[in-house]
Protein backbone atom coordinates (compact mmCIF):
# COMPACT_ATOMS: atom_id res chain seq x y z
CA UNK A 1 0.00 0.00 0.00
CA UNK A 2 1.42 3.37 -0.98
CA UNK A 3 0.55 5.88 1.74
CA UNK A 4 2.11 9.32 1.99
CA UNK A 5 3.14 10.84 5.30
CA UNK A 6 0.47 13.18 6.63
CA UNK A 7 -2.48 11.30 5.14
CA UNK A 8 -5.45 10.68 7.41
CA UNK A 9 -7.71 7.72 8.07
CA UNK A 10 -11.07 8.15 9.84
CA UNK A 11 -12.77 5.13 11.39
CA UNK A 12 -16.39 5.48 12.51
CA UNK A 13 -17.41 3.17 15.32
CA UNK A 14 -15.33 1.32 17.83
CA UNK A 15 -17.49 -1.31 19.49
CA UNK A 16 -17.40 -3.89 16.69
CA UNK A 17 -14.38 -4.08 14.47
CA UNK A 18 -13.51 -0.37 14.39
CA UNK A 19 -11.14 -0.48 17.37
CA UNK A 20 -9.13 -3.47 16.17
CA UNK A 21 -9.11 -2.01 12.65
CA UNK A 22 -7.61 1.23 13.96
CA UNK A 23 -4.91 -0.63 15.90
CA UNK A 24 -4.04 -2.81 12.90
CA UNK A 25 -3.99 0.18 10.53
CA UNK A 26 -1.58 2.05 12.83
CA UNK A 27 0.65 -1.02 13.06
CA UNK A 28 0.70 -1.48 9.27
CA UNK A 29 0.90 2.23 8.38
CA UNK A 30 2.57 4.13 11.27
CA UNK A 31 3.08 7.24 9.13
CA UNK A 32 -0.64 8.09 8.83
CA UNK A 33 -2.89 9.93 11.28
CA UNK A 34 -5.84 7.86 12.50
CA UNK A 35 -8.99 9.33 14.02
CA UNK A 36 -11.58 7.07 15.65
CA UNK A 37 -15.08 8.49 16.08
CA UNK A 38 -16.82 6.63 18.88
CA UNK A 39 -19.50 6.99 21.50
CA UNK A 40 -17.90 4.96 24.30
CA UNK A 41 -16.18 6.86 27.12
CA UNK A 42 -13.44 4.30 27.57
CA UNK A 43 -11.52 2.11 25.15
CA UNK A 44 -8.90 -0.42 26.23
CA UNK A 45 -5.54 0.53 24.70
CA UNK A 46 -3.02 -2.25 24.30
Secondary structure, 3 states (H helix, E strand, C coil): CCCCCCCEEEEECCCCCHHHHHHHHHHHCCCCEEEEECCCCCCCCC
